[in-house]
Each structure stands twice: as C-alpha cells, then as structure tokens.
C-alpha cells in the first residue's frame, strides 16, 4: 500500500489518458492527473454527453474534451492513441461503449474499469485480445486526494501495466491491490465506507442537538471530533484499539458510553451491513 501524499515532491510521469465519462468520479480522478507534480505525456482526453459539460474544460490546456451528443464519434476520437483508457460511465452503459470503441483502441492499450460491478470477463469479452483490462474501485474521498482505491489485474494484464494503473490512482490517494474475487468485498468496506462514517456523524450530531446544542455547535463538535480523531490515528502510528483505550479512563464517563456501544455488538452489525452490500453487489454483477 502506498500514498500519493508521500511522493508529491517527485514528478509522476504518465502516458496519454482518455477518461470516458467525466462524471463525479471521473472528475475526481482528473483532479489528481492535473496536480502540479503529475505530467501526462500526450495529454488527457475526456468525454461528456453535453457540449456545456465539455466546455467546462476550455480553460484547461492539458485536457481535450469531446461531447457525445454533438459528435457520434467522440468516444472513438478520445481513445485513439491513448495509452490508458478509463471507463467511468454507468455500469449498464459499459458493454455498448466497449463495442463502440473496441476497434479504435491501439494494441497495447490498458483499459481500466471504474464501473462498479462490471467484471473483467465482461470487459475482455467486448475488447480485442491485445487490450489489457484492470478493474478499479476508488471511493469518493478521491475528490480531496484521500481516496482508497482497490485495483485488480485482468487475465491479460502484466505487472508493469498494473504498476502504471497503481501510479495513476496514487495521484488521488492510496492504492490496495487485491484479486478480482475480493474486489466486491473491498467495495463494501472502502467503497461504501464513507457513507457509514457520514451516518455515524449524523447520529452523533443528532445526539448533540438532543443535548441542547444548536445545529451549528453540534456540527462543529462532531465534524471536528471525527476529523481530529482520524488525523490522530494517522499521525500516532497506533491502532484504533490503542487509542480507544488511551481515551477511556477506568470507571470514567467514556467507559460507560463505550459499554453501551459494545452491548450493541457493533462488529456483528457492521458484518451484517457489509454482507448485505456484498449480496447486492453480486446481484448487480449477475444483471
């Protein structure tokens, strides 16, 4: 596992990249590719549906944007000559998109899936033999350069190609390599994980308001506590268990609160929740 943050003083060199579907996740990844320490040789091409969305990149010299509504060949033009192609459209759109661009891809191109639930097998079925496929599962903190991204090799990809995709996603955070069989499980932890954290923040905020704090005060107390605790975890080098024990004085107030939470069996609850997410991921993969 490695992080983009530790190497920002060094230049990251990447070959030409096409991003098909510059929605929220596509744009988050673009923000990393456009960072000052990242140099994309051959430039970046992106596709959007509308000309208005494409025009949002007019002031970015490193990006050439195409609108599919105005140009039926936009996706094919974007991938022509690209060394890496990120497919970031909605999962249901993937097969048709792959069929559309398949013969416009250069031999040796690496196609990266950012589409949840779409298997390597589906990608390889719709692409020529000479095209490598790698699946990825980034999460939404990519927007602020704090993503955790899972990547999985395909049957045709090589170690250097996997290293290239790792370097690409390290521009927006940390990368974990897992077999494809574990990628859906990874999505239930890091992919869905930000939502679990936000839900806990909502619950603590509601508890603070119930104790008589204003909405603004509750937000400051809870948001600051979560942000500070996360920073402390990273900076201290200690485990969450170590830090919890450090905060929990014997026979004190925190110990009493922790006892209530432990009675709720949070580990079992989170196992049940992530099992439900995994079951749904398998349903989506099966169509």
C-alpha positions as YAML, in Angstrom:
chain: A
units: angstrom
residues:
- id: 1
  name: UNK
  ca: [0.00, 0.00, 0.00]
- id: 2
  name: UNK
  ca: [1.31, 3.46, -0.82]
- id: 3
  name: UNK
  ca: [0.12, 7.04, -0.89]
- id: 4
  name: UNK
  ca: [0.41, 9.90, -3.32]
- id: 5
  name: UNK
  ca: [1.00, 12.29, -0.45]
- id: 6
  name: UNK
  ca: [4.40, 10.86, 0.45]
- id: 7
  name: UNK
  ca: [5.82, 11.48, -3.04]
- id: 8
  name: UNK
  ca: [4.35, 14.83, -4.05]
- id: 9
  name: UNK
  ca: [7.87, 16.26, -4.27]
- id: 10
  name: UNK
  ca: [8.57, 13.82, -7.10]
- id: 11
  name: UNK
  ca: [7.09, 14.10, -10.57]
- id: 12
  name: UNK
  ca: [4.74, 11.32, -11.63]
- id: 13
  name: UNK
  ca: [5.05, 10.59, -15.35]
- id: 14
  name: UNK
  ca: [2.03, 9.02, -17.06]
- id: 15
  name: UNK
  ca: [1.29, 8.30, -20.72]
- id: 16
  name: UNK
  ca: [-1.70, 9.67, -22.64]
- id: 17
  name: UNK
  ca: [-5.01, 9.04, -20.91]
- id: 18
  name: UNK
  ca: [-8.65, 9.03, -22.02]
- id: 19
  name: UNK
  ca: [-11.48, 9.28, -19.49]
- id: 20
  name: UNK
  ca: [-14.79, 8.12, -20.92]
- id: 21
  name: UNK
  ca: [-17.49, 9.62, -18.74]
- id: 22
  name: UNK
  ca: [-16.26, 12.66, -16.83]
- id: 23
  name: UNK
  ca: [-18.90, 12.48, -14.11]
- id: 24
  name: UNK
  ca: [-18.19, 12.94, -10.40]
- id: 25
  name: UNK
  ca: [-15.69, 10.08, -10.09]
- id: 26
  name: UNK
  ca: [-14.11, 10.76, -13.48]
- id: 27
  name: UNK
  ca: [-13.58, 14.38, -12.49]
- id: 28
  name: UNK
  ca: [-12.17, 13.41, -9.12]
- id: 29
  name: UNK
  ca: [-9.54, 11.28, -10.86]
- id: 30
  name: UNK
  ca: [-8.89, 14.12, -13.28]
- id: 31
  name: UNK
  ca: [-8.12, 16.41, -10.35]
- id: 32
  name: UNK
  ca: [-5.23, 14.10, -9.46]
- id: 33
  name: UNK
  ca: [-4.00, 13.89, -13.03]
- id: 34
  name: UNK
  ca: [-3.95, 17.70, -13.21]
- id: 35
  name: UNK
  ca: [-1.93, 18.11, -10.00]
- id: 36
  name: UNK
  ca: [1.32, 20.09, -10.43]
- id: 37
  name: UNK
  ca: [3.55, 17.08, -9.73]
- id: 38
  name: UNK
  ca: [1.81, 14.90, -12.37]
- id: 39
  name: UNK
  ca: [2.87, 15.04, -16.01]
- id: 40
  name: UNK
  ca: [0.72, 13.24, -18.57]
- id: 41
  name: UNK
  ca: [2.68, 12.84, -21.79]
- id: 42
  name: UNK
  ca: [0.37, 13.15, -24.77]
- id: 43
  name: UNK
  ca: [-2.36, 14.85, -22.79]
- id: 44
  name: UNK
  ca: [-5.73, 13.90, -21.39]
- id: 45
  name: UNK
  ca: [-8.94, 13.41, -23.38]
- id: 46
  name: UNK
  ca: [-12.36, 13.28, -21.72]
- id: 47
  name: UNK
  ca: [-15.88, 12.67, -22.96]
- id: 48
  name: UNK
  ca: [-19.15, 14.09, -21.64]
- id: 49
  name: UNK
  ca: [-22.64, 13.92, -23.03]
- id: 50
  name: UNK
  ca: [-23.20, 17.66, -23.47]
- id: 51
  name: UNK
  ca: [-21.23, 20.45, -25.09]
- id: 52
  name: UNK
  ca: [-21.83, 22.57, -21.98]
- id: 53
  name: UNK
  ca: [-20.08, 19.99, -19.80]
- id: 54
  name: UNK
  ca: [-17.25, 19.64, -22.31]
- id: 55
  name: UNK
  ca: [-16.85, 23.43, -22.35]
- id: 56
  name: UNK
  ca: [-16.04, 23.37, -18.64]
- id: 57
  name: UNK
  ca: [-12.58, 22.15, -19.66]
- id: 58
  name: UNK
  ca: [-11.95, 25.01, -22.12]
- id: 59
  name: UNK
  ca: [-9.54, 26.73, -19.73]
- id: 60
  name: UNK
  ca: [-7.56, 23.57, -19.01]
- id: 61
  name: UNK
  ca: [-4.84, 23.27, -21.67]
- id: 62
  name: UNK
  ca: [-3.91, 19.71, -20.66]
- id: 63
  name: UNK
  ca: [-7.44, 18.44, -21.38]
- id: 64
  name: UNK
  ca: [-9.24, 17.94, -24.68]
- id: 65
  name: UNK
  ca: [-12.96, 17.42, -24.12]
- id: 66
  name: UNK
  ca: [-15.48, 15.84, -26.51]
- id: 67
  name: UNK
  ca: [-19.28, 15.93, -26.32]
- id: 68
  name: UNK
  ca: [-21.02, 12.71, -27.36]
- id: 69
  name: UNK
  ca: [-24.34, 14.46, -28.01]
- id: 70
  name: UNK
  ca: [-22.71, 16.63, -30.69]
- id: 71
  name: UNK
  ca: [-20.16, 14.14, -32.01]
- id: 72
  name: UNK
  ca: [-21.21, 10.50, -32.51]
- id: 73
  name: UNK
  ca: [-17.51, 9.54, -32.77]
- id: 74
  name: UNK
  ca: [-16.48, 11.39, -29.60]
- id: 75
  name: UNK
  ca: [-15.56, 8.28, -27.61]
- id: 76
  name: UNK
  ca: [-13.63, 6.79, -30.53]
- id: 77
  name: UNK
  ca: [-11.74, 10.04, -31.07]
- id: 78
  name: UNK
  ca: [-10.90, 10.22, -27.36]
- id: 79
  name: UNK
  ca: [-9.39, 6.73, -27.21]
- id: 80
  name: UNK
  ca: [-7.43, 6.94, -30.47]
- id: 81
  name: UNK
  ca: [-3.77, 6.89, -29.50]
- id: 82
  name: UNK
  ca: [-4.45, 6.82, -25.74]
- id: 83
  name: UNK
  ca: [-2.24, 4.50, -23.71]
- id: 84
  name: UNK
  ca: [-4.71, 4.24, -20.82]
- id: 85
  name: UNK
  ca: [-8.49, 4.41, -21.14]
- id: 86
  name: UNK
  ca: [-10.61, 4.86, -18.01]
- id: 87
  name: UNK
  ca: [-14.19, 3.69, -18.44]
- id: 88
  name: UNK
  ca: [-16.18, 5.71, -15.91]
- id: 89
  name: UNK
  ca: [-19.70, 5.54, -17.33]
- id: 90
  name: UNK
  ca: [-22.68, 3.95, -15.57]
- id: 91
  name: UNK
  ca: [-22.33, 0.14, -15.38]
- id: 92
  name: UNK
  ca: [-25.32, -0.53, -17.64]
- id: 93
  name: UNK
  ca: [-23.68, 1.54, -20.40]
- id: 94
  name: UNK
  ca: [-20.37, -0.33, -20.37]
- id: 95
  name: UNK
  ca: [-20.96, -3.17, -22.89]
- id: 96
  name: UNK
  ca: [-22.28, -0.85, -25.63]
- id: 97
  name: UNK
  ca: [-19.47, 1.62, -25.00]
- id: 98
  name: UNK
  ca: [-16.82, -1.10, -25.26]
- id: 99
  name: UNK
  ca: [-18.32, -2.35, -28.51]
- id: 100
  name: UNK
  ca: [-18.28, 1.23, -29.80]
- id: 101
  name: UNK
  ca: [-14.58, 1.89, -29.13]
- id: 102
  name: UNK
  ca: [-13.10, -1.62, -29.45]
- id: 103
  name: UNK
  ca: [-11.58, -1.25, -32.92]
- id: 104
  name: UNK
  ca: [-10.40, 2.32, -32.23]
- id: 105
  name: UNK
  ca: [-8.09, 1.19, -29.40]
- id: 106
  name: UNK
  ca: [-4.38, 0.88, -30.13]
- id: 107
  name: UNK
  ca: [-2.85, -2.57, -29.47]
- id: 108
  name: UNK
  ca: [-1.27, -2.46, -26.01]
- id: 109
  name: UNK
  ca: [-3.81, -0.03, -24.59]
- id: 110
  name: UNK
  ca: [-4.70, -0.59, -20.94]
- id: 111
  name: UNK
  ca: [-8.43, -0.26, -20.27]
- id: 112
  name: UNK
  ca: [-9.34, 0.49, -16.66]
- id: 113
  name: UNK
  ca: [-12.83, -0.10, -15.32]
- id: 114
  name: UNK
  ca: [-14.17, 2.42, -12.84]
- id: 115
  name: UNK
  ca: [-17.67, 0.92, -13.27]
- id: 116
  name: UNK
  ca: [-18.89, -0.83, -10.13]
- id: 117
  name: UNK
  ca: [-19.88, -4.46, -10.53]
- id: 118
  name: UNK
  ca: [-18.74, -4.92, -14.14]
- id: 119
  name: UNK
  ca: [-16.35, -7.87, -14.26]
- id: 120
  name: UNK
  ca: [-13.03, -8.24, -16.04]
- id: 121
  name: UNK
  ca: [-14.66, -11.05, -18.03]
- id: 122
  name: UNK
  ca: [-17.28, -8.65, -19.39]
- id: 123
  name: UNK
  ca: [-14.61, -6.16, -20.43]
- id: 124
  name: UNK
  ca: [-12.40, -8.80, -22.04]
- id: 125
  name: UNK
  ca: [-15.37, -10.29, -23.88]
- id: 126
  name: UNK
  ca: [-16.03, -6.97, -25.60]
- id: 127
  name: UNK
  ca: [-12.41, -5.97, -26.32]
- id: 128
  name: UNK
  ca: [-9.71, -7.33, -28.67]
- id: 129
  name: UNK
  ca: [-7.13, -9.83, -27.39]
- id: 130
  name: UNK
  ca: [-4.34, -7.23, -27.40]
- id: 131
  name: UNK
  ca: [-6.11, -4.99, -24.90]
- id: 132
  name: UNK
  ca: [-5.33, -5.41, -21.18]
- id: 133
  name: UNK
  ca: [-8.08, -4.85, -18.63]
- id: 134
  name: UNK
  ca: [-7.71, -3.79, -15.00]
- id: 135
  name: UNK
  ca: [-10.63, -3.26, -12.61]
- id: 136
  name: UNK
  ca: [-10.61, -0.49, -10.04]
- id: 137
  name: UNK
  ca: [-12.77, 0.59, -7.13]
- id: 138
  name: UNK
  ca: [-11.95, 4.14, -5.97]
- id: 139
  name: UNK
  ca: [-14.03, 5.89, -3.31]
- id: 140
  name: UNK
  ca: [-15.41, 9.41, -3.10]
- id: 141
  name: UNK
  ca: [-12.60, 10.98, -1.00]
- id: 142
  name: UNK
  ca: [-10.71, 10.97, -4.32]
- id: 143
  name: UNK
  ca: [-12.24, 14.46, -4.68]
- id: 144
  name: UNK
  ca: [-9.87, 15.69, -1.95]
- id: 145
  name: UNK
  ca: [-6.95, 13.41, -2.80]
- id: 146
  name: UNK
  ca: [-7.75, 10.98, 0.02]
- id: 147
  name: UNK
  ca: [-9.13, 8.02, -1.92]
- id: 148
  name: UNK
  ca: [-8.59, 4.40, -1.11]
- id: 149
  name: UNK
  ca: [-8.65, 2.57, -4.44]
- id: 150
  name: UNK
  ca: [-8.72, -1.17, -4.93]
- id: 151
  name: UNK
  ca: [-7.25, -2.48, -8.18]
- id: 152
  name: UNK
  ca: [-7.39, -5.99, -9.65]
- id: 153
  name: UNK
  ca: [-5.48, -7.38, -12.65]
- id: 154
  name: UNK
  ca: [-7.24, -8.99, -15.58]
- id: 155
  name: UNK
  ca: [-6.19, -12.19, -17.34]
- id: 156
  name: UNK
  ca: [-4.24, -10.24, -19.99]
- id: 157
  name: UNK
  ca: [-2.61, -7.55, -17.85]
- id: 158
  name: UNK
  ca: [1.09, -7.54, -16.95]
- id: 159
  name: UNK
  ca: [2.86, -6.41, -13.80]
- id: 160
  name: UNK
  ca: [4.16, -3.22, -15.49]
- id: 161
  name: UNK
  ca: [0.61, -2.39, -16.63]
- id: 162
  name: UNK
  ca: [-0.70, -2.91, -13.10]
- id: 163
  name: UNK
  ca: [2.09, -0.67, -11.79]
- id: 164
  name: UNK
  ca: [1.06, 2.01, -14.30]
- id: 165
  name: UNK
  ca: [-2.55, 1.92, -13.11]
- id: 166
  name: UNK
  ca: [-1.37, 1.99, -9.49]
- id: 167
  name: UNK
  ca: [0.62, 5.16, -10.24]
- id: 168
  name: UNK
  ca: [-2.42, 6.71, -11.88]
- id: 169
  name: UNK
  ca: [-4.66, 6.14, -8.85]
- id: 170
  name: UNK
  ca: [-1.93, 7.17, -6.42]
- id: 171
  name: UNK
  ca: [-2.44, 10.69, -7.78]
- id: 172
  name: UNK
  ca: [-5.70, 10.75, -5.78]
- id: 173
  name: UNK
  ca: [-4.75, 8.72, -2.70]
- id: 174
  name: UNK
  ca: [-3.78, 5.23, -1.59]
- id: 175
  name: UNK
  ca: [-3.95, 2.01, -3.63]
- id: 176
  name: UNK
  ca: [-4.55, -1.57, -2.50]
- id: 177
  name: UNK
  ca: [-4.08, -4.47, -4.94]
- id: 178
  name: UNK
  ca: [-6.44, -7.44, -4.48]
- id: 179
  name: UNK
  ca: [-7.59, -10.38, -6.62]
- id: 180
  name: UNK
  ca: [-10.79, -9.62, -8.52]
- id: 181
  name: UNK
  ca: [-12.62, -12.15, -6.33]
- id: 182
  name: UNK
  ca: [-12.12, -9.74, -3.41]
- id: 183
  name: UNK
  ca: [-12.95, -6.51, -5.19]
- id: 184
  name: UNK
  ca: [-16.68, -6.57, -4.43]
- id: 185
  name: UNK
  ca: [-15.89, -7.23, -0.76]
- id: 186
  name: UNK
  ca: [-13.45, -4.32, -0.84]
- id: 187
  name: UNK
  ca: [-16.23, -2.12, -2.21]
- id: 188
  name: UNK
  ca: [-18.36, -2.87, 0.86]
- id: 189
  name: UNK
  ca: [-15.57, -1.53, 3.10]
- id: 190
  name: UNK
  ca: [-13.77, 1.34, 1.38]
- id: 191
  name: UNK
  ca: [-16.24, 1.96, -1.45]
- id: 192
  name: UNK
  ca: [-19.32, 2.26, 0.75]
- id: 193
  name: UNK
  ca: [-17.32, 3.15, 3.86]
- id: 194
  name: UNK
  ca: [-17.59, 6.95, 3.59]
- id: 195
  name: UNK
  ca: [-21.38, 6.59, 3.82]
- id: 196
  name: UNK
  ca: [-21.02, 4.58, 7.05]
- id: 197
  name: UNK
  ca: [-18.86, 7.35, 8.51]
- id: 198
  name: UNK
  ca: [-21.33, 10.04, 7.45]
- id: 199
  name: UNK
  ca: [-24.15, 8.03, 9.04]
- id: 200
  name: UNK
  ca: [-22.24, 7.90, 12.33]
- id: 201
  name: UNK
  ca: [-21.64, 11.64, 12.10]
- id: 202
  name: UNK
  ca: [-25.36, 12.19, 11.53]
- id: 203
  name: UNK
  ca: [-26.20, 10.07, 14.58]
- id: 204
  name: UNK
  ca: [-23.71, 11.84, 16.86]
- id: 205
  name: UNK
  ca: [-24.89, 15.21, 15.59]
- id: 206
  name: UNK
  ca: [-28.48, 14.29, 16.43]
- id: 207
  name: UNK
  ca: [-27.35, 13.24, 19.92]
- id: 208
  name: UNK
  ca: [-25.58, 16.59, 20.37]
- id: 209
  name: UNK
  ca: [-28.70, 18.52, 19.33]
- id: 210
  name: UNK
  ca: [-30.75, 16.41, 21.74]
- id: 211
  name: UNK
  ca: [-28.34, 17.53, 24.50]
- id: 212
  name: UNK
  ca: [-29.26, 21.16, 23.79]
- id: 213
  name: UNK
  ca: [-26.56, 22.29, 21.36]
- id: 214
  name: UNK
  ca: [-27.52, 24.28, 18.28]
- id: 215
  name: UNK
  ca: [-27.18, 22.69, 14.84]
- id: 216
  name: UNK
  ca: [-24.10, 24.84, 14.20]
- id: 217
  name: UNK
  ca: [-22.49, 23.93, 17.53]
- id: 218
  name: UNK
  ca: [-23.29, 20.24, 17.01]
- id: 219
  name: UNK
  ca: [-21.66, 20.30, 13.57]
- id: 220
  name: UNK
  ca: [-18.51, 21.92, 14.96]
- id: 221
  name: UNK
  ca: [-18.31, 19.44, 17.83]
- id: 222
  name: UNK
  ca: [-18.95, 16.29, 15.81]
- id: 223
  name: UNK
  ca: [-17.27, 17.11, 12.50]
- id: 224
  name: UNK
  ca: [-14.19, 18.40, 14.31]
- id: 225
  name: UNK
  ca: [-14.05, 15.33, 16.52]
- id: 226
  name: UNK
  ca: [-14.20, 12.92, 13.57]
- id: 227
  name: UNK
  ca: [-11.60, 14.89, 11.59]
- id: 228
  name: UNK
  ca: [-9.30, 15.19, 14.60]
- id: 229
  name: UNK
  ca: [-9.63, 11.52, 15.55]
- id: 230
  name: UNK
  ca: [-8.80, 10.44, 12.00]
- id: 231
  name: UNK
  ca: [-5.73, 12.72, 11.89]
- id: 232
  name: UNK
  ca: [-4.61, 11.40, 15.28]
- id: 233
  name: UNK
  ca: [-4.94, 7.81, 14.07]
- id: 234
  name: UNK
  ca: [-2.75, 8.55, 11.05]
- id: 235
  name: UNK
  ca: [-0.18, 10.64, 12.91]
- id: 236
  name: UNK
  ca: [0.19, 8.47, 16.01]
- id: 237
  name: UNK
  ca: [1.03, 5.20, 14.31]
- id: 238
  name: UNK
  ca: [-1.10, 3.46, 16.94]
- id: 239
  name: UNK
  ca: [-4.01, 1.09, 16.38]
- id: 240
  name: UNK
  ca: [-7.61, 2.22, 16.88]
- id: 241
  name: UNK
  ca: [-7.76, -0.12, 19.87]
- id: 242
  name: UNK
  ca: [-4.71, 1.54, 21.46]
- id: 243
  name: UNK
  ca: [-6.21, 5.00, 21.00]
- id: 244
  name: UNK
  ca: [-9.64, 3.95, 22.30]
- id: 245
  name: UNK
  ca: [-8.08, 2.54, 25.46]
- id: 246
  name: UNK
  ca: [-6.00, 5.71, 25.83]
- id: 247
  name: UNK
  ca: [-9.15, 7.87, 25.81]
- id: 248
  name: UNK
  ca: [-11.16, 5.52, 28.03]
- id: 249
  name: UNK
  ca: [-10.26, 6.18, 31.66]
- id: 250
  name: UNK
  ca: [-11.15, 3.34, 34.05]
- id: 251
  name: UNK
  ca: [-14.57, 3.89, 35.64]
- id: 252
  name: UNK
  ca: [-14.95, 7.17, 33.78]
- id: 253
  name: UNK
  ca: [-17.67, 8.62, 31.54]
- id: 254
  name: UNK
  ca: [-16.21, 7.34, 28.27]
- id: 255
  name: UNK
  ca: [-16.02, 3.82, 29.65]
- id: 256
  name: UNK
  ca: [-19.73, 3.96, 30.49]
- id: 257
  name: UNK
  ca: [-20.58, 5.11, 26.94]
- id: 258
  name: UNK
  ca: [-18.34, 2.51, 25.32]
- id: 259
  name: UNK
  ca: [-20.07, -0.21, 27.36]
- id: 260
  name: UNK
  ca: [-23.43, 0.76, 25.85]
- id: 261
  name: UNK
  ca: [-21.98, 0.69, 22.33]
- id: 262
  name: UNK
  ca: [-20.30, -2.66, 22.94]
- id: 263
  name: UNK
  ca: [-23.60, -4.10, 24.18]
- id: 264
  name: UNK
  ca: [-24.98, -3.26, 20.74]
- id: 265
  name: UNK
  ca: [-22.33, -5.59, 19.21]
- id: 266
  name: UNK
  ca: [-21.11, -3.16, 16.59]
- id: 267
  name: UNK
  ca: [-18.73, -5.71, 14.94]
- id: 268
  name: UNK
  ca: [-21.68, -8.03, 14.24]
- id: 269
  name: UNK
  ca: [-23.77, -5.12, 12.99]
- id: 270
  name: UNK
  ca: [-21.07, -4.00, 10.56]
- id: 271
  name: UNK
  ca: [-20.55, -7.57, 9.38]
- id: 272
  name: UNK
  ca: [-24.28, -7.83, 8.69]
- id: 273
  name: UNK
  ca: [-24.29, -4.48, 6.88]
- id: 274
  name: UNK
  ca: [-21.29, -5.28, 4.69]
- id: 275
  name: UNK
  ca: [-22.71, -8.76, 3.97]
- id: 276
  name: UNK
  ca: [-25.87, -7.07, 2.69]
- id: 277
  name: UNK
  ca: [-23.81, -4.76, 0.49]
- id: 278
  name: UNK
  ca: [-21.83, -7.71, -0.87]
- id: 279
  name: UNK
  ca: [-25.02, -9.63, -1.67]
- id: 280
  name: UNK
  ca: [-26.31, -6.62, -3.60]
- id: 281
  name: UNK
  ca: [-23.00, -6.29, -5.47]
- id: 282
  name: UNK
  ca: [-23.34, -9.92, -6.59]
- id: 283
  name: UNK
  ca: [-26.93, -9.27, -7.71]
- id: 284
  name: UNK
  ca: [-25.78, -6.31, -9.80]
- id: 285
  name: UNK
  ca: [-22.91, -8.30, -11.32]
- id: 286
  name: UNK
  ca: [-25.38, -11.02, -12.31]
- id: 287
  name: UNK
  ca: [-27.58, -8.47, -14.08]
...
